[in-house]
């Protein structure tokens, strides 16, 4: 179910987000087919989550955590 740009359709993306097999322990999203860095949570109104199958997603989260720790250390 991909369009001409070889991107998944909106329906496919929503199906992936809702599929329990793509959620480890019910809270960590892991889908190698999904290239999004921050896909929506199961309940989209609650925001986004990290796709732990995407190395770029993991890198972004690590960078955010490191920056946050550096800022909090610098403020003290």
C-alpha positions as CSV (number, residue, x, y, z in Angstrom):
1,X,0.0,0.0,0.0
2,X,2.5,2.6,-1.1
3,X,2.0,5.5,-3.4
4,X,4.1,6.4,-6.4
5,X,6.9,7.9,-4.2
6,X,7.2,4.5,-2.5
7,X,5.9,6.1,0.8
8,X,3.3,4.2,2.8
9,X,-0.2,5.6,2.6
10,X,-1.8,7.4,5.5
11,X,-4.0,4.3,6.2
12,X,-0.9,2.1,6.4
13,X,0.9,4.5,8.8
14,X,-2.2,4.6,11.0
15,X,-2.5,0.8,10.9
16,X,1.2,0.5,11.9
17,X,0.7,2.8,14.9
18,X,-2.3,0.7,16.1
19,X,-0.8,-2.7,15.5
20,X,0.1,-4.3,18.9
21,X,2.9,-6.2,17.3
22,X,4.7,-2.9,16.7
23,X,4.7,-2.1,20.5
24,X,7.3,-3.7,22.8
25,X,5.9,-4.1,26.3
26,X,2.9,-2.0,25.1
27,X,4.9,1.2,25.3
28,X,7.9,1.2,23.0
29,X,7.2,1.6,19.3
30,X,9.4,-0.7,17.1
31,X,8.7,-1.0,13.4
32,X,11.5,-1.4,10.9
33,X,9.2,-0.6,8.0
34,X,8.2,2.8,9.4
35,X,10.9,5.4,8.5
36,X,9.3,8.1,10.6
37,X,11.5,9.5,13.4
38,X,8.6,10.4,15.7
39,X,5.4,8.5,14.8
40,X,2.2,9.2,16.8
41,X,1.4,7.3,19.9
42,X,-1.4,4.8,19.9
43,X,-3.7,7.6,21.0
44,X,-2.6,10.3,18.6
45,X,-3.9,13.1,20.9
46,X,-1.2,12.2,23.4
47,X,1.6,13.2,21.1
48,X,4.4,11.3,19.5
49,X,6.8,8.6,20.4
50,X,10.2,7.3,19.2
51,X,10.5,4.6,16.6
52,X,13.2,2.5,18.3
53,X,13.7,0.5,15.1
54,X,15.0,3.7,13.4
55,X,18.6,4.5,14.4
56,X,18.1,8.2,13.6
57,X,15.2,8.3,16.1
58,X,17.4,6.8,18.8
59,X,20.2,9.2,18.0
60,X,17.8,12.2,18.2
61,X,16.6,11.0,21.7
62,X,20.1,10.5,22.9
63,X,21.1,14.0,21.7
64,X,18.0,15.6,23.4
65,X,18.8,13.8,26.7
66,X,22.5,14.9,26.5
67,X,21.6,18.5,25.8
68,X,19.1,18.5,28.6
69,X,21.6,17.1,31.0
70,X,24.3,19.6,29.9
71,X,21.8,22.5,30.3
72,X,20.8,21.4,33.8
73,X,24.4,21.0,34.8
74,X,25.3,24.4,33.3
75,X,22.4,26.2,35.2
76,X,23.6,24.9,38.6
